[in-house]
C-alpha cells in the first residue's frame, strides 16, 4: 500500500501515480483503469478513486464509457509524457 503525504489529498496523490504510469507507458493507450483494483492497491474508498479518475478525465488522459470502465486515451498517452 502507498504511503500518503498527509498534506495533500489522497485522490491527488493517486492521480499523480496513474498519470506517471500513463506517461511511462506502463498504462498504454486503451489500457483499462479498474476502480476496484485501484481501491485495493491504494487502500482507499471508491469515492476517493472516483475523484482521482475525474481529475484524469478532465485532463483528457482517460475516458470513461458507462458500463465498460475507464480507459487511457490515445491523447492521454502522448500528453502525459510531455
Buried (B, 14 or more C-beta within 10 A) or exposed (E): EEEBEEEEEBBEBBBBBBBEBBBEEEBEBEBEBEBEEBBEBBEBEEEBBBBBBBBBBEBEBBBBEEEEBBBBBEEBBEBBEE
